[in-house]
Amino acid sequence: MKVSILSGSIRAGRQSHKLAGYLETLLMSKGVATNIIDLSIYPLPVMGSAENDHTENISRVGSLLNESDALIFVSPEYHGSFPGVLKNALDHFWKEYNKKPIGVATASSGKMGGINASSQLQQVILSLGAYALPLKLLVPEIQLAFAESLEPTSPSLVSSANKFVDEFLWFADAIYQKKQQKMGGN
Ligand SMILES: Cc1cc2nc3c(=O)[nH]c(=O)nc-3n(C[C@H](O)[C@H](O)[C@H](O)COP(=O)(O)O)c2cc1C
């Protein structure tokens, strides 16, 4: 099973990308092939616009999504929601997300951990025809959550992130196994 983490911030000095990196490390420590889809490396044109820049990234990101059996969306909260750049990456694709298990991890600089962005993302995941993991990972005060070494600064983040990843893997593996069985004709 291959997992991709779609990182929703492209801002210089972005904090939530550290959470994406930590989740990647955790998944890999549990033996799961994982990669980060970084929208700052693959900028996408605004969906439906006549922009000619970076159009090659549409098929690059599409292929990365296609190769993924399960996804985690990592997003900051901007103005009570998730960033437009992430919505744009969702709107470009459909079948690449369809019927895939997707976990949501959000972050904010305040105390609420991006709860509005997380709920809205779960709703959009359903509209993509994908399966939202009920458990979410919310990380408040993201600017304090990781040391310079990128290690988490609090035991509670280590514990909540492990719980989230374990639950995500149980959910993702159940769907993955079912798809494998179907492909094998069972
Ligand atoms: C445009 C913008 C809007 C924001 N709106 C909110 C908000 O509505 N609620 C909140 O808790 N934090 C808000 N913040 C603070 C972010 O959660 C915080 O800056 C976080 O580090 C952003 O993630 P990033 O650094 O990965 O881009 C906002 C930040 C920006 C840049």
The ligand as an ORCA input file, in Angstrom:
! r2SCAN-3c Opt
* xyz 0 1
  C      -4.376     34.045      5.275
  C      -4.361     33.486      6.662
  C      -5.546     33.308      7.335
  C      -5.563     32.731      8.606
  N      -6.768     32.502      9.218
  C      -6.786     31.777     10.364
  C      -8.023     31.358     10.917
  O      -9.095     31.626     10.399
  N      -8.013     30.630     12.060
  C      -6.835     30.286     12.669
  O      -6.872     29.624     13.709
  N      -5.648     30.667     12.165
  C      -5.593     31.397     11.026
  N      -4.393     31.777     10.485
  C      -3.161     31.399     11.178
  C      -2.619     30.097     10.600
  O      -3.337     28.993     11.078
  C      -1.142     29.975     10.941
  O      -0.447     31.092     10.402
  C      -0.526     28.711     10.355
  O       0.855     28.689     10.647
  C      -0.724     28.692      8.859
  O      -0.200     27.522      8.321
  P       1.070     27.590      7.336
  O       2.143     28.262      8.155
  O       1.377     26.154      7.075
  O       0.695     28.350      6.116
  C      -4.350     32.368      9.229
  C      -3.141     32.574      8.542
  C      -3.140     33.110      7.275
  C      -1.818     33.267      6.547
*
